[in-house]
């Protein structure tokens, strides 16, 4: 029985859980192949860790389930989960990923600022009328 690796990644309100198992390099996100996922820009962002890892990533299938957040947050969460799984398989990739983009291994901790009472948005103030 081959080793199955499970990792997770977060970005904003999106949470991605990736399962890596030996296979032919098939990447599925929420049951859809990567080739059919969202826009081309987001496809490239999700595929970055696979491109950097090269031929090593072609020996594994990735099954990613993502929930919450918007399309950009989900793509970044998936990217983080895939990169973390690849590092668990081959620890030498950690240095390569850190040199390319640290956010491939470390979650971006920025969150939406909370709304203040009696105001419309987080930073917006009520308009004053001097009438």
C-alpha positions in Angstrom: 0.0 0.0 0.0 1.4 3.3 -1.0 1.7 6.3 1.3 -1.2 8.8 1.2 -0.5 12.3 2.3 -3.2 14.8 3.4 -2.5 18.5 3.8 -4.5 21.7 4.2 -4.1 25.3 3.2 -6.0 28.5 4.1 -6.3 31.9 2.4 -8.8 34.6 3.5 -12.1 32.6 4.1 -11.1 29.7 1.9 -10.0 26.3 3.2 -8.5 23.6 0.9 -7.7 20.0 1.8 -5.4 18.1 -0.5 -4.9 14.4 -0.7 -1.8 13.1 -2.6 -1.5 9.5 -3.7 0.6 7.7 -6.3 -0.7 8.0 -9.8 -0.3 9.7 -13.2 -0.2 13.4 -12.4 -3.9 14.0 -12.4 -5.0 17.1 -10.4 -8.7 17.4 -9.4 -10.2 20.4 -7.6 -13.6 19.8 -6.2 -14.0 16.8 -8.6 -13.0 18.9 -11.7 -9.8 18.4 -13.6 -7.3 21.3 -13.3 -7.6 22.0 -17.1 -11.3 22.8 -16.6 -10.9 24.9 -13.4 -11.9 28.6 -13.4 -9.9 31.1 -15.4 -6.5 30.5 -17.0 -4.8 32.9 -14.5 -6.1 30.9 -11.5 -5.2 27.6 -13.2 -1.6 28.8 -13.6 -1.5 30.0 -10.0 -2.7 26.6 -8.7 -0.2 24.8 -11.0 2.9 26.8 -9.9 4.0 24.2 -7.3 3.6 21.4 -9.8 5.6 23.3 -12.5 8.4 24.0 -10.0 8.5 20.4 -8.7 8.9 19.2 -12.3 8.7 15.5 -13.2 8.5 14.5 -9.6 4.9 15.8 -9.3 3.9 13.7 -12.4 4.1 10.6 -10.3 1.2 11.6 -8.0 -2.5 12.3 -8.2 -3.9 15.3 -6.3 -7.5 15.5 -5.1 -8.2 18.9 -3.6 -11.5 19.9 -2.0 -12.0 23.6 -1.4 -14.8 25.5 0.4 -15.5 29.0 1.4 -14.2 32.3 0.2 -14.0 33.6 -3.4 -12.2 32.2 -6.5 -8.9 33.9 -5.8 -8.8 32.8 -2.1 -9.7 29.2 -3.2 -6.9 29.1 -5.8 -4.3 30.3 -3.3 -5.5 27.9 -0.6 -5.3 25.0 -3.2 -1.8 26.1 -4.2 -0.7 26.1 -0.6 -2.1 22.7 0.1 -0.5 21.2 -3.0 2.9 22.7 -2.2 2.8 21.4 1.4 2.0 17.9 0.2 4.9 18.0 -2.3 7.3 19.1 0.5 6.2 16.2 2.6 7.1 13.8 -0.2 10.4 15.5 -1.1 11.8 17.8 1.7 14.4 19.2 -0.7 11.7 21.1 -2.5 11.2 23.3 0.6 14.2 25.5 -0.2 13.1 25.8 -3.8 9.6 26.9 -2.9 10.8 29.4 -0.3 13.1 31.0 -2.9 10.3 31.2 -5.5 7.5 32.4 -3.2 7.3 32.0 0.5 3.5 31.9 0.3 3.8 28.5 -1.2 4.6 27.1 2.2 3.3 29.7 4.7 -0.3 30.8 5.0 -1.1 34.5 4.4 -2.5 35.6 7.7 -4.2 38.8 6.5 -7.9 38.7 7.1 -10.8 41.1 6.4 -10.9 43.9 9.0 -14.1 43.8 11.1 -16.8 46.3 10.7 -17.2 48.9 13.5 -20.5 49.6 15.2 -22.6 52.5 13.7 -20.3 52.7 10.7 -20.9 51.3 7.2 -17.5 49.7 6.6 -14.3 48.9 8.6 -12.6 52.2 7.9 -15.4 54.4 6.6 -16.8 57.1 8.9 -20.3 58.5 9.0 -20.7 61.7 7.0 -21.2 64.9 9.0 -23.8 67.5 8.1 -23.4 71.0 9.5 -27.0 72.0 8.8 
